[in-house]
């Protein structure tokens, strides 16, 4: 019996919980965008 995990369409990682992984991607992008905005404001 094969227990294949789905692959993330964005980063191609094999994941056990694709929904949770997609939430992680969303949070990562939001955190990076916030950090860039804050860095630009400091200039």
Backbone torsions as a table, in degrees:
resi	resn	phi	psi	omega
1	UNK	NA	124.9	-178.4
2	UNK	-91.5	136.4	177.1
3	UNK	-115.8	72.6	-179.5
4	UNK	-76.0	139.1	176.9
5	UNK	-100.1	150.0	177.1
6	UNK	-67.8	158.6	178.2
7	UNK	-107.1	134.5	177.5
8	UNK	-66.8	128.2	179.8
9	UNK	-70.0	-19.1	-178.3
10	UNK	-87.2	-46.4	-174.8
11	UNK	-118.3	-1.9	176.1
12	UNK	66.6	17.8	176.8
13	UNK	-73.9	145.1	172.2
14	UNK	-81.5	126.0	-175.3
15	UNK	-130.8	146.1	177.3
16	UNK	-80.6	-30.7	-177.5
17	UNK	-130.9	93.1	-176.0
18	UNK	-63.1	-36.6	179.6
19	UNK	-63.1	-45.6	178.4
20	UNK	-65.1	-38.9	179.2
21	UNK	-64.5	-40.7	178.3
22	UNK	-65.2	-36.3	175.4
23	UNK	-63.9	-38.9	178.0
24	UNK	-62.0	-43.6	177.8
25	UNK	-59.4	-45.1	-179.6
26	UNK	-60.0	-45.1	179.9
27	UNK	-65.4	-41.5	179.3
28	UNK	-59.5	-47.6	-179.9
29	UNK	-62.1	-42.7	179.4
30	UNK	-63.3	-42.7	179.8
31	UNK	-65.4	-40.3	178.4
32	UNK	-66.2	-43.3	179.2
33	UNK	-61.6	-41.2	178.8
34	UNK	-64.8	-43.2	179.8
35	UNK	-63.3	-40.3	178.7
36	UNK	-65.6	-44.4	179.1
37	UNK	-59.9	-44.0	179.8
38	UNK	-65.5	-38.7	178.9
39	UNK	-66.0	-39.1	179.1
40	UNK	-68.1	-35.3	178.8
41	UNK	-66.5	-30.1	-179.0
42	UNK	-74.8	-16.4	-177.2
43	UNK	-74.6	NA	NA
